[in-house]
Amino acid sequence: MAQPVPAGSDVSSGTYRCTNCGNEMSVGSTKHLPPCPSCGNGQWEAVSGGDSVHDPYPDS
């Protein structure tokens, strides 16, 4: 499994799944992933699409 994508990361368009509750969220363009709206978790896994190469991990 790929490293989880933290909330706040710049991501490319695609679908992301919450690592806690499984909620899926689709984003249509490069933007920051928010915390999960269902449970507040801050970790996502990419289902399709992926991290933006420009700023994948803002706290690094």
Secondary structure as the mmCIF struct_conf table of DSSP 4:
data_model
#
loop_
_struct_conf.conf_type_id
_struct_conf.id
_struct_conf.beg_label_comp_id
_struct_conf.beg_label_asym_id
_struct_conf.beg_label_seq_id
_struct_conf.end_label_comp_id
_struct_conf.end_label_asym_id
_struct_conf.end_label_seq_id
HELX_LH_PP_P HELX_LH_PP_P1 ALA A 2 PRO A 4
STRN STRN1 VAL A 5 PRO A 6
TURN_TY1_P TURN_TY1_P1 ALA A 7 GLY A 8
STRN STRN2 ASP A 10 VAL A 11
BEND BEND1 SER A 13 SER A 13
STRN STRN3 GLY A 14 CYS A 18
TURN_TY1_P TURN_TY1_P2 THR A 19 CYS A 21
STRN STRN4 GLU A 24 VAL A 27
BEND BEND2 GLY A 28 THR A 30
STRN STRN5 LYS A 31 HIS A 32
HELX_LH_PP_P HELX_LH_PP_P2 LEU A 33 PRO A 34
BEND BEND3 PRO A 35 PRO A 35
HELX_LH_PP_P HELX_LH_PP_P3 CYS A 36 CYS A 36
TURN_TY1_P TURN_TY1_P3 PRO A 37 CYS A 39
STRN STRN6 GLN A 43 SER A 48
BEND BEND4 GLY A 49 GLY A 49
STRN STRN7 ASP A 51 ASP A 51
BEND BEND5 VAL A 53 PRO A 56
TURN_TY1_P TURN_TY1_P4 PRO A 58 ASP A 59
#
